Amino acid sequence: MPIEEPLLPAPDTLGSKHCHSILAQPPDQLLNLKLSEPERIAAGIEAVLDTLEFNWGEAGVGRGTRALTKLNQFDGYDCTSCAWPDPDEHRSIAEFCESGAKATASDADDRSCGPEVFAQHSLVELSQMTDRDLNNLGRLTHPLVKRPGGTHYEPIAWPEVFALIADMLNGLKSPDEAVFYTSGKVPNEPAFLFQLFARQYGTNNLPDCSNMCHESSTSALTETLGLGKASIKLSDLEEAEVIIIIGQNPGTNAPRMLTALQKAKRNGAKIISINPLFETGLNHFRNPQDFMNPIKAVGALLTDGTQITDAFLQVKLGGDIAALRGIMKHLFDAEDYNPNRIIDAGFIRQYTSGYADFEKAIRSTTWEEIEESSGLTRAQLLEAANVIAPKQKIVTCWAMGVTQQKQGTEVIKEIVNLHLLKGAIGKPGAG
């Protein structure tokens, strides 16, 4: 009789301790990858053509076009691709980016995914599909449940859904044992009702995707400023004299931000980018919206578009704190030569505490320590400091490159320190 090998748990599976092979992460699917030199110019007419090709291919010409005409409009709906705010006043006919158009094409897909799909595919098989394959199955038509010991999702009637959830919630020893989690795609109205339900039940355990993304922002901003949210609105970018972009690739993750940066540049703003990767979108940006205006279209075609970044600091991974301290050390040096012109002493006296200890800590940090930790030279940091020194309308933007590192909270505290040093918060064009 042959000896069967025991079923060993795989370390990369969600159900390893139960000896089944449900993958914790979907497999990668790399399609049509091409290796080439980095592009010099982001967006342009090529982005428009790629967007339409994808949108029409996924949702069809009619359905896809109708969806785009309502996207981010006053009488339409918000894009689910990112959280970039919409303008309060004028909105263009195409108030979206390539990423948003692709996400909308997926949302506009009319394919459905009924119980027969889940009868055909087990949990193990579903876990082995890529994200794209799962998405292409279509929208759910029924609520589903995994029964104890079951290998497949099964359809369940709504009355049983409500009873099952009620039994589980009523069986908890404390309401705080429950967690109410929502997707970032849930519209405001049902999300509002959902949190009312949770609070009526007796808990405020209401995490969502923003906790995964910006919990370090909430922690750092609450501790330093008392408010764990952004202190600016979209129009402040247009008024800013200096915009610092750290740990963020807007051309990839929030391409509509490039339009706001272009407006700021045209208003005279200087932009500093701090990131290990120099992204094309932070080099030159050719705005697709310009092609709707014949005069602007000619200019866009004959030039490289708008140069976005004025000073690029290619910081070492984990070197953000050192880079920020290097900039502030230069500002203290500049203040020594230009008393009461670089640092906002009045703002500091009125609104801050602990300044003397902070100044001592920055001044005592050696340039050798800063250069080693940041991967940047003293001269590179001086270039950025010279941009910041004479200005007070300063906006700093950051994203996952800051928040998703071990020192993310501490990095954000240093960003706040820089703004407090300049009095660049709580005023138009600053925060």
C-alpha positions in Angstrom: 0.0 0.0 0.0 1.6 3.4 -1.0 2.3 5.8 1.8 0.6 9.1 1.2 2.5 12.3 2.1 0.8 14.4 4.7 -0.9 17.6 3.6 1.4 20.3 4.8 0.3 23.9 5.2 1.9 26.3 2.8 3.4 29.4 4.4 1.8 31.8 1.9 -1.8 30.6 2.3 -4.6 32.1 4.3 -5.7 28.7 5.5 -2.3 27.2 6.2 -3.1 26.3 9.8 -6.2 24.4 8.6 -4.1 22.6 5.9 -6.0 23.9 2.9 -4.5 25.9 0.0 -6.5 29.1 -0.1 -4.1 31.7 -1.3 -3.7 34.7 1.0 -2.7 36.9 -2.0 -4.0 36.5 -5.6 -1.3 35.5 -8.1 0.4 38.1 -10.2 -0.6 38.4 -13.8 1.9 40.4 -15.9 0.5 41.2 -19.3 2.2 42.9 -22.2 5.1 44.3 -20.2 7.6 46.3 -22.2 11.1 47.4 -21.1 12.0 50.8 -22.5 13.7 54.1 -21.5 11.6 56.3 -19.2 9.2 58.7 -20.9 10.1 62.3 -20.7 6.5 63.7 -20.9 3.4 62.5 -19.1 -0.2 62.3 -20.5 -0.8 64.1 -23.8 -2.9 62.9 -26.7 -1.6 59.3 -26.2 -3.3 59.2 -22.8 -6.6 60.2 -24.4 -6.4 57.5 -27.0 -5.3 54.8 -24.5 -8.2 55.8 -22.2 -10.8 55.6 -24.9 -9.5 52.3 -26.2 -9.7 50.8 -22.7 -13.0 52.3 -21.8 -14.8 51.3 -25.0 -13.3 47.9 -24.9 -14.5 47.2 -21.4 -17.9 48.9 -21.4 -18.7 49.5 -25.0 -18.8 52.8 -26.9 -22.2 53.9 -25.9 -22.3 52.8 -22.3 -18.6 53.8 -21.7 -19.1 57.3 -23.2 -22.2 57.9 -21.2 -20.5 56.9 -18.0 -17.6 59.3 -18.7 -19.8 62.3 -19.4 -21.3 62.0 -15.9 -18.0 61.4 -14.1 -17.1 64.0 -11.5 -19.8 66.4 -12.8 -22.2 68.4 -10.6 -25.2 66.3 -11.9 -23.2 63.1 -12.0 -21.2 60.9 -9.7 -17.7 60.8 -8.1 -14.9 58.7 -9.5 -14.1 55.6 -7.4 -10.4 55.6 -8.5 -9.0 58.0 -5.9 -10.0 60.7 -3.5 -8.8 63.7 -5.5 -11.3 66.5 -4.8 -13.5 68.1 -7.5 -13.3 71.8 -8.2 -16.0 73.9 -6.4 -16.7 76.1 -9.4 -15.8 75.3 -13.0 -15.5 71.7 -14.1 -14.3 70.7 -17.6 -16.3 68.4 -19.8 -13.7 65.6 -19.2 -13.1 66.0 -15.4 -11.3 62.7 -15.0 -7.9 61.1 -15.6 -6.8 57.9 -17.3 -7.0 55.9 -14.1 -10.5 57.2 -13.3 -11.7 56.4 -16.8 -10.5 52.8 -16.5 -12.1 52.4 -13.1 -15.4 53.8 -14.5 -15.2 51.4 -17.4 -15.0 48.5 -14.9 -18.0 50.0 -12.9 -20.0 50.3 -16.1 -19.5 46.7 -17.0 -22.9 45.0 -17.3 -21.7 41.4 -16.7 -23.3 39.6 -13.8 -22.0 36.8 -11.5 -24.7 34.5 -10.3 -24.8 31.5 -8.0 -23.8 29.1 -10.8 -20.3 30.7 -10.9 -19.7 29.9 -7.2 -21.1 26.4 -7.6 -18.5 25.9 -10.3 -15.5 27.4 -8.5 -14.4 26.5 -5.0 -12.8 28.9 -2.6 -9.5 27.4 -3.4 -10.0 28.0 -7.1 -11.3 31.6 -6.6 -8.2 32.4 -4.5 -6.0 31.3 -7.4 -7.6 33.8 -9.8 -6.0 37.2 -10.4 -7.8 40.3 -9.3 -8.6 41.1 -12.9 -10.1 37.6 -13.5 -12.3 38.0 -10.4 -13.4 41.4 -11.5 -14.3 40.2 -14.9 -16.7 37.6 -13.5 -19.1 40.6 -13.1 -21.4 41.9 -10.4 -22.9 39.7 -7.7 -26.6 39.0 -8.1 -27.2 37.3 -4.7 -25.7 37.6 -1.2 -23.4 34.7 -0.5 -22.3 32.8 2.6 -19.6 30.3 3.4 -21.1 27.6 5.7 -18.9 26.0 8.4 -16.7 23.4 6.7 -18.0 24.5 3.3 -15.7 24.6 0.2 -17.8 26.9 -1.9 -19.7 30.2 -1.4 -23.5 29.5 -1.4 -26.4 31.8 -2.2 -28.4 32.9 0.8 -31.8 34.6 1.0 -32.0 38.1 2.4 -34.2 37.2 5.5 -31.6 34.6 6.4 -28.8 37.2 6.0 -30.5 39.5 8.4 -31.2 36.8 10.9 -27.6 35.4 10.7 -26.0 38.8 11.3 -28.5 39.6 14.1 -27.8 36.3 15.8 -24.0 36.9 15.6 -24.2 40.5 16.9 -26.6 39.6 19.7 -24.3 36.8 20.8 -21.3 39.0 21.5 -20.4 39.8 25.1 -19.7 43.4 24.2 -20.6 45.6 21.1 -16.9 46.5 20.9 -16.2 42.9 19.8 -17.8 43.8 16.5 -16.0 45.6 13.6 -18.0 47.4 10.9 -15.9 47.6 7.8 -16.8 49.3 4.5 -15.3 49.6 1.1 -13.9 52.9 -0.2 -16.4 52.5 -3.0 -19.5 52.8 -0.8 -21.4 56.0 -1.5 -21.8 58.6 1.2 -25.5 57.9 1.9 -25.2 54.1 2.7 -21.9 54.7 4.5 -23.7 57.3 6.7 -26.5 54.8 7.5 -24.0 52.1 8.2 -22.1 54.1 10.8 -25.5 55.1 12.4 -26.3 51.4 12.7 -22.9 50.7 14.3 -23.2 53.5 16.8 -26.8 52.5 17.6 -25.5 49.0 18.2 -23.0 50.5 20.7 -19.6 50.7 19.1 -17.5 53.1 17.0 -15.3 50.3 15.6 -15.7 51.7 12.0 -12.4 51.2 10.2 -12.2 51.6 6.4 -9.6 51.7 3.7 -8.4 55.2 4.9 -7.1 53.6 8.1 -4.9 51.3 6.0 -3.7 54.3 4.0 -3.5 57.2 6.4 -3.6 56.0 10.0 -0.1 57.4 10.5 -1.3 60.8 9.1 -4.2 60.8 11.5 -2.0 59.9 14.5 0.8 62.5 13.7 -1.6 65.4 12.8 -3.8 64.8 15.8 -0.8 64.7 18.2 0.8 67.8 16.7 -2.1 70.0 15.5 -5.2 68.5 17.2 -6.9 67.6 14.0 -6.2 64.4 12.1 -7.3 65.8 8.7 -5.9 67.9 5.9 -5.8 71.6 6.6 -6.1 72.8 3.0 -8.6 72.6 0.2 -8.1 72.4 -3.6 -7.9 76.1 -4.1 -5.0 76.4 -1.7 -2.8 74.6 -4.2 -3.4 77.4 -6.8 -2.5 80.1 -4.2 0.6 78.3 -2.9 4.1 79.8 -3.5 5.9 76.5 -2.8 4.5 72.9 -3.1 6.4 70.0 -1.5 5.5 66.6 -2.8 7.0 63.8 -0.7 6.5 60.1 -1.0 3.9 60.5 -3.7 3.7 59.8 -7.5 0.7 61.9 -8.5 1.1 61.1 -12.2 0.4 57.4 -11.4 -1.8 57.5 -8.4 -3.8 60.7 -8.7 -3.2 62.1 -12.2 -5.8 64.8 -11.9 -3.4 66.4 -9.4 -1.1 67.2 -12.3 -3.7 69.7 -13.5 -3.7 71.4 -10.2 0.1 71.5 -10.1 0.1 72.9 -13.7 -2.2 75.8 -12.5 0.0 76.4 -9.5 3.1 76.6 -11.8 1.3 79.0 -14.1 0.6 81.1 -11.0 4.3 81.2 -10.2 4.6 78.4 -7.6 7.8 76.4 -7.2 7.5 72.6 -6.7 9.9 70.4 -4.7 9.7 66.6 -5.1 11.2 64.3 -2.5 11.1 60.6 -3.6 13.4 57.7 -4.3 11.8 57.4 -7.8 11.7 60.3 -10.3 8.3 59.9 -12.0 7.6 61.2 -15.5 4.6 63.1 -14.3 6.8 65.2 -12.0 9.0 66.0 -15.0 6.9 67.4 -17.8 3.1 67.3 -18.1 1.2 67.7 -21.3 -2.4 68.4 -20.2 -5.0 66.4 -22.3 -7.5 69.2 -21.6 -5.3 71.6 -23.6 -6.2 69.8 -26.8 -9.8 71.0 -26.5 -8.5 74.6 -27.1 -6.9 75.1 -30.6 -4.4 77.6 -29.3 -3.4 75.6 -26.3 -3.3 72.4 -28.4 -0.7 74.0 -30.7 1.4 75.0 -27.8 1.2 71.5 -26.2 2.3 69.9 -29.4 5.2 72.2 -30.1 6.6 72.1 -26.5 7.3 69.5 -23.8 4.3 70.8 -21.8 4.6 72.2 -18.3 7.8 71.4 -16.3 6.4 70.4 -12.9 9.4 69.9 -10.6 11.9 72.7 -9.9 14.0 70.8 -7.3 14.1 67.0 -7.1 15.6 65.3 -4.0 16.1 61.6 -4.8 16.1 60.6 -1.1 17.4 57.3 0.1 14.7 54.8 1.3 13.9 55.7 4.9 15.8 58.9 4.6 12.8 61.4 4.7 13.3 62.5 8.3 17.0 63.3 7.7 16.1 65.2 4.4 13.5 67.3 6.2 15.9 68.0 9.1 18.6 69.0 6.6 16.3 71.5 5.0 15.3 73.0 8.4 19.0 73.1 9.4 19.6 75.3 6.3 16.7 77.5 7.3 18.2 78.0 10.8 21.5 79.0 9.1 19.7 81.4 6.8 17.9 82.9 9.8 21.2 83.6 11.4 22.2 85.7 8.4 18.7 87.2 7.9 17.2 87.7 11.3 13.4 87.7 11.5 13.1 87.1 7.7 13.2 83.3 7.4 11.6 81.9 10.5 8.2 83.1 11.7 9.1 83.9 15.3 5.7 85.5 16.1 3.7 82.5 14.9 6.0 80.2 16.9 5.6 82.2 20.1 1.8 82.4 19.8 0.9 78.9 18.6 3.7 76.4 19.4 5.6 74.9 22.4 8.9 73.2 22.7 10.7 75.4 20.2 14.0 75.8 22.0 14.5 72.0 22.3 13.5 71.5 18.7 16.0 74.2 17.5 18.7 72.6 19.6 18.1 69.2 18.2 18.2 70.4 14.6 21.3 72.5 15.0 23.1 69.7 16.8 22.5 67.2 14.0 25.7 67.0 11.9 25.8 67.3 8.2 27.5 63.9 8.1 24.6 62.3 9.8 22.1 64.0 7.5 23.9 63.1 4.3 24.5 59.5 5.4 20.8 59.0 6.4 19.2 60.9 3.5 21.5 59.9 0.7 21.5 63.6 -0.3 24.2 66.2 -0.3 24.3 69.4 1.7 24.2 71.3 -1.6 21.0 69.4 -2.8 19.2 70.2 0.5 20.4 73.8 0.2 18.7 74.1 -3.2 15.4 73.0 -1.7 15.8 75.3 1.4 16.5 78.3 -0.8 13.2 77.7 -2.5 11.4 77.6 0.8 13.3 80.2 2.8 11.6 83.4 1.4 8.1 82.0 1.3 5.2 81.5 3.7 2.5 80.1 1.5 3.7 76.5 1.5 1.7 73.3 0.9 3.1 69.8 1.5 1.4 66.8 0.0 2.3 63.2 0.8 0.9 59.7 0.2 1.7 56.0 0.8 5.5 56.5 0.3 5.4 58.3 3.7 2.5 56.6 5.5 3.5 53.0 4.7 6.9 53.1 6.2 7.9 52.2 9.8 8.7 55.8 10.6 5.7 57.3 8.8 4.2 59.0 11.8 7.6 60.6 12.7 8.1 61.8 9.1 4.7 63.6 9.2 5.6 65.2 12.5 8.8 66.6 10.8 6.6 67.9 8.0 4.4 69.7 10.5 7.6 71.1 12.2 8.7 72.6 8.9 5.3 74.3 8.5 5.2 75.6 12.0 8.8 76.9 11.6 7.6 79.0 8.6 4.1 79.8 10.0 2.8 78.1 6.9 -0.4 76.7 8.2 -4.0 78.0 8.8 -3.8 80.5 6.1 -4.8 80.6 2.4 -2.2 78.8 0.2 -0.6 77.0 3.2 -1.0 73.8 5.0 
